[in-house]
Amino acid sequence: MRRGTLGRSGVTVTELSFGTAGIGNLYAPVTPEAAAAAVDAAWEAGVRHFDTAPHYGLGLSERRLGEALRGRPRDTYTVATKVGRLLVPYGGDPVGDDLAHGFAVPATHRRVWDFSADGVRRGIEESLLRLGLDRVDVVHLHDPDDHEETAFREAYPALERLRGEGVVRAVGVGMNSTAVLTRFLRDTDVDAVLCAGRLTLLDQSALDALLPEAAARGRSVLAAGVFNSGLLADPRPGARYDYRAAPLALLERALHARAVTERHGVPLRAAALRYPLRHPAVTSVVLGCRSADEVRDAVAHHCHPVPDAVWDDLRAEGILP
C-alpha cells in the first residue's frame, strides 16, 4: 500500500489508515477477539498507520490496539493518539455506561478537558501505559473547539517542545472545524491536521481554506469521517450523518450520489473513499472499522477503480463543486 510523509516530520503513513474508535466499542460492543482480528486484517492488507485516542471507549481503544500490535516490529508501523481529555477514575463501581458519549463501555472514568502543558504531558504518559509502547509517532490535539486559546497558548507549545525532545515525532490537530484547523496551519508549525467529515461527497468545506493552506505550507491532511458517520457507506432511513440521524435532504443527496456512481459500476463507498485522495495535500484516509470483514470491505473499495467520468458526472449533477 502506498505511503506518504506527514509534512516535514519524516513520519510515514499508509494511504489507508485504521481508525480505532470502532474497536473501542463505538455505539455497540465489540469482542476482544473481533477487535484483534480487525487489526490483524488491516495489517495483512498492508495498513501501517493506526489512529487512536483516550476518548475512544475510555481508553479501551488504546489498550486493544496496543495488545494487537504487540510483537510486531515497532519500526514497521506508526501510531497516532490524542491529547486534551484526561481520564479520571470515579472510584468504586462503574457509574452506569458511557453511551451518552457514544461508547458501549462501563463508565469507570470521567473525561476532563485539559489543554494545559501539564495535561498534555500527563495525557501522553497515560496513553503510553495503555498502549504498552515506549513512544507514539503522532500526537494530535483532540477537539479543542471550546478550548481554542488554551490549546494555542499551552497545549501546542508543549507538544512542540516534546517534538524537539524527540518524545513525539509529529504534531497535529484533529477536529471537525476547518476554521480552527486552518488557523493552526497558518499560525503554528504543526506537521498535519486530521480533518473529520469536511472533505466528503456531502461536505467539501475543507476546500475553501484548509486544503489550500496545507498545500501552500507543505503540511499534510489526514481525512477522516469520509462516510459522514455512515450515511455515505449505506444511505438509508435511519443512517447517521455527523453522529446523528441524517436529515431527509442529506439522505436524498446521498442516494443521488449513489445513483450517479453506480451508473459507472462504482460503489458509492469506493467513490467516498477515493474522493479525498484526489487532493495533493491529503496523505491518508483514516477509516474506522470494527471487524475483519469491515476492514476487508474497506480495502476492496479503496482499491476499486474510479474513472474520471464519475467525478465529471458528480460535478455535472451538482454533488461536487
N, C-alpha and C positions, 0 to 999 in steps of 0.2 A: 504494500500500500504506500502511496506517495507520502512524503513528509515535507514539512516546511519549518522554517525557523521563526520564533516569536521575536519580532523586531530585531534588535542587535544583541539579544541575550545569549544566543548560542543554544537555547533550549529548542529541541526539535519536537514536533507533534505530528501525528499522522493526520491525514486529510479527514478521516472519520475518527472522532474521539468518543469514548464511553462515558456517559453521564450517569452517576450512580445514585441519583435520588430514588429511582425505582427500587433498587435493592436495599434502600433504607426504609422500605415499606410505605412509599408514597401511595396514598389512598387505600391500599389494601395490603395484607400481609404477604410476604414472600418468604418461603422457607430458606433456611441456611443452605440447603443443597441446591435449590434453584438459583440462589444468588451466586454461589460458587460456579455453577455451570454456565451462568451468563458471562461471567468474567472469562472463564475458560474458552467459551465460544468466540468472544471478542479477540482473545489472544490468538486463537487458531486462524482467525480471519486476517490477522496482521495489524490489528489495532494496538497501538502502543502508548496512547495518551489517555489518562484516566482522570476524571474531574469529580471531586467530592466536596463535602462541606460539613462542619459540625451540625448545622441546621437540619440536615437530611436524616430524619429518624433519630434525633437527639444523640448523634454520634454513631448510630448503627451502621450507616453507610461507610464511614471511615473504618470501623472495625472489620466489617465484612470485606472491604476492598483490600485492606492490609493482609488479612488471612488468605485471600485468594491469590495475592501476588507473592506471598512468602515462598521462598525457594527459587524464584525466577531471578536471573541476573539483574542486579539493580541498575546497571548502566544501559540496559536494553529498553527501558520504558521511562516515561515521565509521569509525574503525579502533580495535580493542582489541587490545593484546598483553599479555604477562605477564612477570613477573619472579620470580626465585627459583632458576632454573637458569642458570648461565653455561655457555657452550660453549667448551671449551678444546681447541685442536688437539693431536692426538697428535704431529704432525710426521712427515714421511716418508709412506710409502704408507698407505692406509686399512687398519685392523686388522679385516678381515672386514666384516660388515654390522651393521646396527643392529636386526635383527629381534628381538633379545632385549628391546628396548624398544618393539617393535611397528611399526617403520618400515623399509621396504624401501629403505634408502639405504646407501651406504658409510659405515663407521664412521670418519669423518675426525676427529671430535671426541669428547670425553667430556663428560658433563654433571656439573657441580659445583654442589651445592646452596649457595646463598649468599643469605641474607636479611639481610645487613648493609646499612647505609646506603650504603656504597661499592659493594656488589654491586648494589643497586637502580639507582644512577646508571649504573654500567657496563653493566648489562643493557639499560637504555633506550637508551643511546648505541649499543650494538651492534645492537639491533633497528632503530633508525632507519636505520643504514647498510644493513642487509639489505633493509629495506622501500624505501629510497630516498625517504623522506619527511622533512620538517623537523619534524614533530610527530606524536604519536599522541593520540587523543582520550580513551581509557580505558586505564588500566594496572591489571591485576589481580595480586595476589599469587597465585602458582600452586602449589596443593597444599602448603600449609605444615603438613600434618598432623604431621610429625615435627619441626617447627621452630616450633611454635606460639609459644613465648615470645619467641624471637628476632624472629619476624615482628611481634609486638605491640610489642616494645621498640625495634626498629631499623628494620625494613622499612616498617611502616606510617607512623611519623613522617617517614621520608624521603619517602615518597610525598605525605604531607600538605604538606610544605614545597614539593615540586615543584608541587603543585597551587596553592599560594599564589603561587608564582613564575610561574604560567601555562605551565609546561613541559608539564604534562598538565592535562586539563580535568576528568576524573573519576577517582576511585579506587575499586577494587573488590577482591574476593577471589573466586577460583574454585577449587572443590573439590567432593568428594562428601560430606564430613562436615557434616551440618546443625548439629551442636552447635557446631563451631568457627565456622561462618558466623554462627550466632545470636549468639555472643559478640562477633564483630566488629561486628554491627549494634548490639548493646547498649552496647559499651564504646568504640567509635571513631566517627568521622564519615565512614565510607565512604558513597559515593553509591549503590552497588549491590553485589549479590553474584551470582555465577554459580554456580548450583546444578546439579550434574550427576547425573542419574539418580534423584533423590529426589522428583520430582513427576511420576509416570508412572502409567499404568494398572496397573502391577505394584508400585509402591512410592510410597506417599503420605506418607512420614515427614516431609517438609518441612512438612506441615500442622500438625504438633504444636506447634512453637515458632517455627520460622524465618519462615514466612509471616505469622503474627500479629505478630511483632516488626517485620518490614519494613513492614507496613501501618500499625502504630501510629506508626512513626517517619518515615513518608513516604519510605522508601527503595525502591529498585527491585530486582526479582529477574529475572534472565535465566535461563530454564530451558533446560538443555542435556541431552543424553542421553535425550531423550524416548522413544526406541525401546529404551532399556536395552542399547545396543551392537548391536542388530539383531533381538532376539527379537520385539519388537512391530512391526517392519517386515515380517517374514516368519517367523512361528512354525513351525518345522520341526525335526526332529532335527539336531543339529549347530549350530544357531543360537547366537550369543553372547549372554550376559547379563552385563553389567558386565565385558566384555573376556574372559570365559571361556566355555567351553561351558555352555549353560544346563542346570541340573538338571531332571530329568523333571517334578517337581512344578510348576516355573515354566513349563515348556513347556505342560503341561496347562492351567494357568491362562490363559496367553496364547491358547491355542486356544479356551478357553471364552469369553474376551472377544471373540475374533473372531466366534464363532458369534452372540453377542449383537448386536454392531454390524451384522453382515451381515443379520440378520433385518429390519433397518430400511433395508437398501440402502446402508449406510455402510461403507466400507472401514475395517479396523482402523487403518491408518495415518492416516486422516483424524481418527479419534477420538483417537488418541495425540497427534497434533499440536495439536489444539484443546484438549485437556483442561487443560494448564497455564494457558492464556489465560483460563480461566473465573475465575481468582482475580484480584482487582483489583490485587494487588501485583506481578503478573507483567507485565512490559513487553514482553518479546520471547521467542520460542523460537529458540534457536541450533541450527541443524541442519547437520551435516556432510554435504557432497556431494563426489563425486569426478569427476563428469561432467556435461555439459549435460543429458543425459537424466534423471539423478537430480535435478537442480535443477528441471527442468520437472515431474517427477513430484511433488516436494515441494510446489511451488507449487500444483499442481492439488489435492492432498489438503488443503493448508492452506485453500484456498478452498471445499472441499466442504462443503455444509451438514450440520450435525449437529443433528438435532432434540432437544428436551429429553427426549423419550421414550427416547432412547439412554442418557442419563445416569440416568434413572429406573430403567431395566432393569439397568444395570450395578450400581447400588446394590442393587436388589432381589435380584440374583444373588450379592451379597457380594463383587463385584470391587472396587467403590469403597465407601468409608465413607459 
